[in-house]
Structure formats: structure tokens, C-alpha cells
């Protein structure tokens, strides 16, 4: 299935995306679209034949719990509403705690790395099979970027992904920016990962920008794509022709001309690396790579196609189903039936992930074996992200609190984990300020009280109630 060149669709750049020349497809954050009320700009793209792929961020397939049936049903509904050729998610956990640990559920609000162990792999594979059986189209999973490493890992990233594909038949969404991030932050060689993973399983590729601060690479999706990331893309293209490549941008959106230039650079990078691959198949078993410090691609003798110097890697459909109708039965790969992860395995993973997440969001001690400095960096990043997201979904809060919003929120989030998503987090932050006297200004306190009451009631206030409150506020302001 060929996708071509695409871009991440975001409401802030909807009009810009419509005007981009040569655009083949877009990707939308699944949780940000409502099947019954799709944005008109997205509908216009679809009417032009531009494919739309929903990209989930909240399943947490790498977590210890089985995936939520409700979240799976929501993702399936979006795939059908968008007439999507596939759906994608992440190899990550996003929450921990709950029944397996007899503790409150903690929400990370972020994609956190799964330990590359056989236990974690067993749990992930069962969760993937559950997801595959619940979705109407194939599923592809993305490798994530990370600031922290789990101690005592048993597999490399490439080995972990290869085992996952072998056991489940799932497709891969390879983010080359994340490979670069893990190179800087965790010392992992991107070329070694590319050598080990089954490149024929790639459904498409992500390319994104970031920035390095104090020796740590931050995968911001808010900066231009850098040359080292393009070098990893070139190294990937020197091994396989990916069905699709997509530019991600989530914040600090540039003008349309700059997005066009970045897409053109991605196209030229793929073309140049593809030419090198074709020439290498005819002349040399190991095509040269740009001067990036990356290892050369694996030799042709390891299985790259050779006849006529034009053969492409086989289509992944031959490796596994990846997208069966719901209720079609348990997934099997080859002659090996899919076995469920036993409860003790899930419990061990649950305890480990809960201890890590608690250290990151609740201020508990760092689990043994983790780098305490890196945990502190990750903890600050999670709190900053919470503050930013709450400010976006509840813009009235920074308007009411002014410059005091951010320090007040970071102080609140220091040892108060998120339990039920960002909207509830915004309400609990306001409740905390009101109950502790955290707002000194009388006018700001009054506005915050009105804001909280409108949203914390058992049901939204009616039009008459809102008019009365507006009149009271106007009278109080005289």
C-alpha cells in the first residue's frame, strides 16, 4: 500500500495544508477528531483523494493492563469515519497503577518507554493482538523517543521490534527523529537498530524536528528538521523504499513556504538515497552513507533483493494479517498460536511501571537502577507539558491568573499526579487554588470561582443561568 509524501494535519495549519502542492496524505491525532463532526478542511482534503490516517496517542499498548475496549472502539470508529487504510499507535505506556497494583491510576500525559525485556514483550504482544482483533483496518506501531533508559534491558530496540513483528504480524511506523533522539539521549546507534528491525514491515515513516539542550535532545515537533535526522532517513532509505513518509509539526507552526521547503528536502533526501541503493545493488554490496557516523547498511547477502538490480522488498501483507474483522478469533503467526501473558507477568510489569511513573509525577523515590538526573529532567518535562496542555484546553486559566499561572501550576503538579486526563486536571488545579487560598487578587478569585462552578456542576449550566451570571459579573464590575 503506497502512501507517498504526507504531513501531520493540525487545525492551526488546516488552510496551509490544503494549499501544499503534491500532498498525498495526512495524519490526524485520532483523539482530536470527532467522527460525527469532522473538520470541513479535512473533508475537503478527502474529497480530493488525499488519504487520512488516524494516529492514536492514548491506548498505552505497552502498559501492563489490557487495552481499554472503549478506547479501541473509539479508534475503530475514527478509522471507519475517515475511510482510513490503517491506524497507528505507539509502543509506549501512558498510565500505570490500578487493579494490578491495588493503587490509584496515574496518568503520564506522555508516551513513556517500555522496558525491552521478555516480560514486557509478552504483555505487549498480547495487547497488540487484542487491538488487532478490535480494529477494522491494519495496525502499525511507532517507536518512541525517550529521555530515560530502563535498567537491565534484555533486548536492543531493533531486536524488540523484530520479535514484536514476528509474533504478531503488526506493521511498524518508524520515526527516524526518535531514532536520532535515542542516539543522543541513550547512546543507541540508529543504523544498528535499522539493521536489526524487519524493514519490510514498515508501513510508513515519521520525520520531525527537535532541539538539543545541555546534551539532551528534545523531540519537540516544533523546530525544523535537522540534518542528523535527515541522515537517519537516508540510512533507512538505503535499506528499503518506505511506502510513505510524513512530516510532523505540532507547535510553533512556520509559514506555508517553510513547510513546502521541508517537504521538498524530504523528497530530495529519499531520491538521493534511493539512487544510491539502486547503484549499490548493481555495483557494490554496501552503498556509501553521508558523513554522519552511522554504520553502513547491512550487506546484500543478508537478504536484500538482487535480481536485475530493481527488485523491491516484498510487501508486508505476506507476513501477517494486521487488520482483521472484530471477533475473528485469536491471532496466529505461522504454526505458533498466540498465548496470553500470565497474570504474574502483567503484575511484575505493572509494579515496575507504577514505581517509575510515581517517581516522575508524584515525587516518590527513584526506582533502583535508574539515572536520577535523567528522571528529574523527565519529571520537569512532564510537568511543563501538563502546564502547556492545560493552558490550551482551558485558556481562561492563564487569562485569569496572568503571569502567575505557570508557577502556580508547576507548584501544584509537583506532587499531584494526573488521574483522569487534562480536562479533569484543569478543574482540580482550580479547586486546589480556591481551597488553599492560592489566588490573592479578589477579582481573579471571583473569576476563577465562576469558571470552576460552570464546569464542575453535575451538568453544564443552561443559557438562562449563563445570562444571569454574566449580568451579575457586569454589575459587580461597576
N, C-alpha and C positions, 0 to 999 in steps of 0.2 A: 504494500500500500504506500504509494508515493504521496507525500505531503508538500514538499517543496520548501520555500522560504517563508517564514511567518514572524509574527510579533505578538507579544502579550497584549491583549486588549484590556484597557483600563478606561473607566468613564472619563477621566481627566483628559485623555488624548483620543477620545472617540472620533471626533471630527478629523483630527490629523491622520489617524489610521485609515479612515475612508479615502483619503487623498493619496496615500502612499502608492506609488506605481509598482506593478509586478508583484503584488502581495498575493500569496497562495492560500494562506490560512492564518487563523488567530487562535490564541488560547485564552480562556477566561477562568478566573478563580471561581470554582463551582459554587462555593458558599456565598458568593456575592451576586448571584443571579437568581431570579425567581421564575420558575418555568412558565407561570401564567402571565407574567408581566416582563417579557424580555425587552431590553432597551431597543428603541427604534433603530439606532445606529447599528446594532448587532443584527437586527433583522434585515436591514438594507445590505449588509455585507453578505449574509446568507443568500439573499435573492440574486446577488451577482455571482454565486457559485463559490464564494470563499468559505472553506470549511471552518468549523468551530469545534474546539476540543476543550471539554471541561477539566480543570486541574484542581483536584481536591487538596485540602490542607488540614483537615480535622479528623480523618479516620484513625490515625495513630496505629497503623497496622503493625508497627514494631513494638507496640506495648504488650504487656502481659495479658490483658483482657482480650477476649474475642471481640471483633469489631461490632459496633452497635448496629442492630438491624435497622433502626430508624435512619442513621447516617447513611447506611448502604442504600436504603430505599430512596433517600433524597438524591444521592449521587446518580442512581439509576434513572430517576425521573428527569434530572437535568440532561443526562445523555440522550434520552429519548426526545425531550423538548428541543434540543439543539441538533437533532439528527447527526450526532457525533459518530465518527468512525471508531473512536476508542475513548477511554477515560484514563486519567493518570493520577497518581498519588505519590507518597514519599515513603522511603524506608526510614522510619523515624518513630519515636514515641512522643506524644504531646500531652499526656496526662499520666498520673500514677496514683497509687493508693486504692481505696475501695475495698470490696469484699475480700479479695485475695490477701490483703494485709490487715484487715479489720481496722482501717484508718480512714480519715476523710480523703475524698478525691482531691488531688492537687492538679491544677491546670498550669501548663508551662506557658501557653500563649506563643509557642515557638516550636520549631522542629528540632528535637534533640537526638543525638546519635544512639543507635542500638549497639550494645556490645557485640563484637564479632566473635561469638562463641557458638558452640554446637547447640547449647540450650536455647539461646536466643534465635538461632536459625530454625530450630524445630518449631518454636512458637510462631515465628514469622511465617513459615511455610503454611502452617495450618490456617493462620489468619488470612493469608493470600488466597488459599483455596476457598474459604468461606466467601470472601469478596468476589472471586471469580464466578462462583455459583449464583451470586445475587445480582450480577450486572448483565445487561443485555448486549454489551459490546466488550471487546478485549480490554484488558487492564495492563498498563505499563507503570513501572515504579521507578522513582528518581533517587539517585544517590544524593546525600545531603552534604552541606558544608558544616564544619564543626570547629569550635574553639578548644574543645576538651577531648581527651582520649580515655577510654576505659582501661584499667589495668588488666593484665593477664589475658589479653585477647588471644584467640587460638587460630584466627584466620586473617589473611590480608583482605583489603576491600575487594580486590579482583576475585579472590577465591570465594569470598562470601557471596558475591553476586553470581558467580558461576554456579555454585551449589544451589542457590535460590532458583535460578532458571532451570537447572537440571531437574529439580524436584517438583516444580510447579508448572513449568512451561510459560511463566509470566514473561512479558516483554520488559524492556528496560528503557528508561528515559535517562540518558547520560548527560549530566550537567558538567561541561568542561570547566566552567568557572568554579564549581565546587571541587573538582579535582585539583585545580590550582590552589584554592583556599586550603585544602588539606595538605598540600605540598608545603605551603608556608607555615601553617599552624601546627602540623603534626609530623612534618618531615617525610610524608609519603610521596613516592615518586609517581607522577601521573602516568608515565609511559609504562611502568611496571604494572599498574592497575589495568591499563588498556591491553597489555599483553595477556593478562590472566582472564579477563572477562570475555564472555561469548559475544563478540561484536555483531554476529548475525542476529542476535536477539534485540538489537537496538530498534525501537520504534521511532524515536526522534531525539534531537539534541537541544539542550539549552545553552545559550551564550549570554553572559551578563557581566556587568561591571562591578567594581569594588574599589577599596582603598586600603593601603597599609598604614597602620599607626603603631609605633613602638614595637615593631617586629611581629605584629598580629595583623592578619588580613581579615578585613571586614567585608563580607559578601553583601553589599548594601543594595544592589539593584538600583542605585541612584547616581551612579557615576559612569562615565564612558567605559566601553570595553577596552581593556589594556592589551598590549602586545603579548605578554606571557599567556593570557587566556587564549588569544588567537593562535599562539604556538601549540597549545594543547589541542585546539580544534584541528589544526593542521596535522598533528600527530595522529589524531583519531581518523581523519580522512585518508591518511596514508595507509590505513588498515582496512577501511570499509567505506562505502558510499552510503551515508545515513539517509533514510527515507525522508527525513525532514530536519530542518534546523530553525530554531526560534530565538529571537532576541527578546530578553526580558528587561523591563524597566518598570519599577514600582513607585518611584518617587523622584522629585526634582526633575520633572519632565522637560527635555530640551525642545527647541523648535523642530518642526517637521523636517527641515533641511538636514539637521544633525542626525535624526533618526534614519533618514534616507542614506546618509553617508555611512552610518554604521552597518546598515543592511547591505550596502554595496561592498563594504570591506569584508563582511562575512562571505558574500558571494565570491569575491576575488580570492579569498583565502581557500575556500573549498575548491575552486577551479585550479589554483596553482598546485595544491596538494594532490588533487585528483590527477593532474597531468604527471606529477612525479610518480604516482603509483602506477599509472599506465606504462610509463617509460621503464620503471623498475621491473615490471613483470616481463618485459621484453629483453631487458639488458642485464639487470642486476637483481639479486635476491633481497637486497636491503637498501631501499631508497634513502637518500640523504634527507635530514631534517634541518630546519632552521637552527641557528646557533642559540639554543635555549637550555642546554644542559640536560635535555631529555634523552633517555635511552633510544636507540634506533628501534623501529618496529620489528616484530618477530620475523624470522626468516620465512621465505615462501614454503620451505619444506615442512613447516609446522601446520600446513593445511590451507594456505591461501590459494585461491583458484589460479590456474596457469594456462589452460589450453587456449591458444590463439591470442593470448595476452589481452583478452577483452572480457573474460568471464567475470561475473559479479558474484558476491556471496549469495548463497541460497536464501530464499525468502523464509522468514521466521515461522510462517504458518505451519511449516512441516514439523516444528519442534513441539508444539503443544497447542491446546485449544485456546486458552486465554480468555475466551468470551462465550460462555455457553448460556443457554436459557436458564433462568432461575429454576431451581428444583430438579436439575438434570442429573443429580447424583454426585457421588464423591469423585474427585479428580484422580486420575491415574497417569503416571508417566512411565512409558514402556510397560514392563511386566511388574512394576513395583507399585502396590496400592498405597494410597496416601494414608498415613497413620496420624492420628490426632496426638497433640502434645499432652502428656500426662499432667495431672494437676500439680504434683510436686515441682515439675519443671516450670510451670507457669508461676507458681508461688515463689520459687527462687528468683526468677526474673523480676517479679513484682516487688519483692523486698529490695532488690538491688536498685531498681529504677526509682522506687519511692525514696530511698535514702539519698540518692543523688539529687532528685528534684527538690526534696525538702531542704537540702543544703543550699540549693540555688535560690529558692523563693521564700524559705521560712527561717533562714539563718541558723539552721542546725549544723552540727559539726560536719566537716567534710568526711565522706567515707574513706576508709583506708585505701591507699594506693593512688588516689587522685592528686593531681597537682593543685595545691591550694591556691596558688597565684592565678592559675587559669580559671579555677572555679569562681574566684572573686571577679575576674574580668567578665565571665559569662553571666554571673549574677547581676552585675551592673548593667550589662547589655539587656537582660530580660526586663529589669525594672524600667529602663529607658524606653524600651519598646512598648511596655504596658502604658506608660505615660503618653507616648505618642498616639497609640491606637485609641485610648480613651478620649484624648483631645479631639480626634477625628470623628468618632461616633457620638460624642457629646460635646460639641463645640461651645455650648453655653458655659461649661465649667471654666475653661480658660478665659472666656469673656467676663464671667462674674468675678473670678479670682485674680485676673490680671497676671502680673509677673510672679505672684505668689503661687500660681497653680503648680508649676513643675516641682519646686522644692517641697511643697506640701504633699504632692502625690508620691514623690520618691520616699519621703519620710514615712508615709502611710504604707507603701509597698514593701518597706524594708523587712518586715517580719509578718506580713499578712498575705498569704498566698491567694491566688485567684482560684475560685472553686466552681464557678458556673458561667464562664465566658466574660467578655469585655463589657457588655451592657450591664450585667449584674455588678461587675467590678466598679463601674462608674457610680452606680447607686450606693454601693457600700462605702465608697470613698466619700461621697457627700454625707451619708449617715454618720461616718466617723468624724468628719469635721464639725457637723452640727451637734453631735453628742459630747464632744470633747472641748467645745468652745474654740475650735481651731480657726474661726473667722472673726477677727476683731472688729472689722468695719460693719456697722449696723445695717447699712444699705445692702452690702454684699451678702450678709447673713440672711436678710429678708428675701433677697432674690434666690439664694440657694435653697432656702426653705420651700419657696413656691415651686422651684424646679423639681425638688425631690418629691414633694407631695403629688404633683401631677403624674409622676412616673411610678411612684411606689404604691399608689392606690390599687385596690383589687381589680379595678378596670380603669381604662383611660377616661378622664373627665369629659363630659359632654360639652356641646357648643355653648349652652347656656352658662355652665359653670366657668368655662374659659372666659366668656364675656364679663361675668361678674368679677372674676379675679383681675382681669385687665382694667376694669373700672376702678376697683379698689386700689390697684397699683398706681393708676393715674392720679387718684385723689390723694394717696399718700405722698406722691411726688410733688404736690403743690406747695 
